[in-house]
Amino acid sequence: MINFNVGPSKVYPAIKDFLQESYDKGILGLPHRSQEFMDMVKKTIFLLKQKLQIPPQYTIVFASSATECWEMIAQSLVTSKSYHILNGAFGEKWYQYTHYLHRKSEKYLFEINESLDTERIQTFFTFAERRSGKAELEDKALICFTQNETSNGTQVPIEVIRKVQENFPKQLIAVDATSSMAGIEFAWRSADIWYASVQKCFGLPAGLALMILSEKAIARIHEIGEHKHYNSLLKTCEQMQKFQTTHTPNVLGIYLLMRVMETSENIKEIDKKTQARAVSWYRFFEKNPYFRPLIHNEKVRSSTVIALQGKPEQIGTIKEKAKQAGFRLGNGYDKWKENTFRIANFPAISETEIQQLQDFFLKIEL
Ligand SMILES: *Cc1c(COP(=O)(O)O)cnc(C)c1O
C-alpha cells in the first residue's frame, strides 16, 4: 500500500533498517538519564538545527504530539489571553483546548480562499481592543496561527506571520506547523513558538513532537513560572539544558528522528522539491474531469497537503478504487469530510510513487 494519507503518513523506507539497528544497539532499553541518551539528544538537536536551519539561539524540546503542545502552550505560555486566527478544524481545536483553560481566549475566523493580510488581522484586534476597553493588545497576549491547516489544505504564508510580528513586536507568536515543518522552509525568526509532530513531513512514525522556542519565549516561560504539570514548559526546558526530559520519553522516536535527520537533505533542497511537486499536483488536478483543488486562491494553497473537491459519491468511489489499486488517500476532514479527499505532498514520498498515483487518476473512469 502506497501511503498518501496526510498523517500518519508514509515513513522513509530507511526506517526499516533504523529500527533493526536500534534493537541491535540496545537503544530500546536505553535509560533516559544515561550519558548515551544525553549524547543522542544533543546530536539530534544539533542535526535538527543544522538541517532545518533553525537559529542556534532557539531551544528545541520534545513532546508526544501536537495536541500535547496545544496544552503545554496553554498551561505555560498563556496568562489570560490568546488570539487564534483560524480557518479550519485544527486551528479550531487549538483554540478549544486553550479556551478550556483560559475563558478569555478569542478566535477570529477567515475564509478558506481568503488571503489573510495584516490589515484584516489589525481589524480583528481592533474589535478585541474595543471589547476589552483597552487601547491596545495586552503585551502578554499570545497570537496563534496554524501555518498549514491540514483539514482544508490552506496555508498562511510566512510573510504574513512576519508582518504581524513587525506590527506586534511585544506579543509572542505561536505557530502550529505540524503538517509543514521539515517539508517547507521557514523564516524561524518570524515567530517565537513553532511545533509539529513527526508523523507528517518528517516521515517518521507517530508518538513524538517538537517544540521550537525563541529566546523571548524562554524568557516569558520563566517570567510566568508555571510548574504545576509534568509537562510544564519551565520544567521541560530546564531538563533540556541537560539534554534530558521530565519523564521517560519516546527514546525510539528520538533515535529514528536523529537517524532521519542525519541522512536527510538540507531544508532548502527539500523546500524546492516540495514546491515544485505542489505546483505539479495542482496543475494536474486543474485538468482532472472529476476532482478540482478545493482552494482556488493560489496564494493560500498548501504546499504539503493537497485538498481535492468532488461529488460525494465519486469521492467514496475514488477512495475505494484507489485502495484496490494499492494507494491510501487521505479522507476529507470535518466540514469537508464528504466532498473532499486529501493527498500528502510530503518529502518521504518518491517521484515514482507520485507518477503511479497520477497514472491511476488518468486512467480512472467514474
Ligand atoms: C495532525 C495535526 C495535529 C494533531 O497532531 P497530533 O500529533 O495527532 O496531536 C495538529 N495540528 C495540525 C495542523 C495537524 O495537521
PDBQT file of the ligand as one rigid body, heavy atoms in Angstrom, charges set to zero:
ROOT
HETATM    1  C1  LIG A 401      -2.105  16.392  12.654  1.00  0.00    +0.000 C 
HETATM    2  C2  LIG A 401      -2.234  17.749  13.190  1.00  0.00    +0.000 A 
HETATM    3  C3  LIG A 401      -2.373  17.988  14.564  1.00  0.00    +0.000 A 
HETATM    4  C4  LIG A 401      -2.507  16.882  15.581  1.00  0.00    +0.000 C 
HETATM    5  O1  LIG A 401      -1.316  16.159  15.679  1.00  0.00    +0.000 OA
HETATM    6  P1  LIG A 401      -1.200  15.002  16.786  1.00  0.00    +0.000 P 
HETATM    7  O2  LIG A 401       0.229  14.570  16.655  1.00  0.00    +0.000 OA
HETATM    8  O3  LIG A 401      -2.185  13.947  16.413  1.00  0.00    +0.000 OA
HETATM    9  O4  LIG A 401      -1.512  15.605  18.096  1.00  0.00    +0.000 OA
HETATM   10  C5  LIG A 401      -2.423  19.301  14.990  1.00  0.00    +0.000 A 
HETATM   11  N1  LIG A 401      -2.349  20.334  14.117  1.00  0.00    +0.000 NA
HETATM   12  C6  LIG A 401      -2.237  20.143  12.793  1.00  0.00    +0.000 A 
HETATM   13  C7  LIG A 401      -2.159  21.316  11.884  1.00  0.00    +0.000 C 
HETATM   14  C8  LIG A 401      -2.152  18.842  12.285  1.00  0.00    +0.000 A 
HETATM   15  O5  LIG A 401      -2.025  18.645  10.974  1.00  0.00    +0.000 OA
ENDROOT
TORSDOF 0
